[in-house]
Each structure stands twice: as C-alpha cells, then as structure tokens.
Amino acid sequence: MPTISEFYGVLIRMYWNDHAPPHFHAIYAEFEAHYAIETLELLRGELPRRAHALVLEWAAQHREELREDWQLCEARQMPKKIEPLR
C-alpha cells in the first residue's frame, strides 16, 4: 500500500484496486481510519481528535489530487505523492 503523504506522524495511504467508495487510509500510531474522498466522511476506524482534525484539513486542501491518486490506484498504477500539511 503506497504512502502518498506524511505529516505530524500521520501516514496517508491508498490501496491498489481498493473497494468503493473512493477513500484513503490515515494511520496514526496504533489508530487507522478510512475517509471518503468526496465528502471527507469518516467511513471506518478512528483517530485521536487532533490527528482527525489534521487529516480533514489536509484532505480538504488536496481533494483533487486524492481523486487523481484514486484513479491511478484503480488502474494499478503508482499514485503520486501529495504535499504534507504545513
């Protein structure tokens, strides 16, 4: 599973040919959560409150790039790296 971004200890990953709806995985320490790209809705899992807020802020800034990476993963191609949250 490629890591497409990393910031403040949060890893953002996507699986190749993952199930719908389009989403990404956020990992922070022992926590993992899945977020819908279109709505940024938490689909599964959990993160600590601060990490969750950072992920939402980052994803809102990079939604188009997340859509593009999802399409690359569906085609079993390497997704592009996305700038971290600063």
Order of alpha helices (4+ residues) and beta strands (2+ residues): beta-beta-beta-beta-beta-alpha-alpha
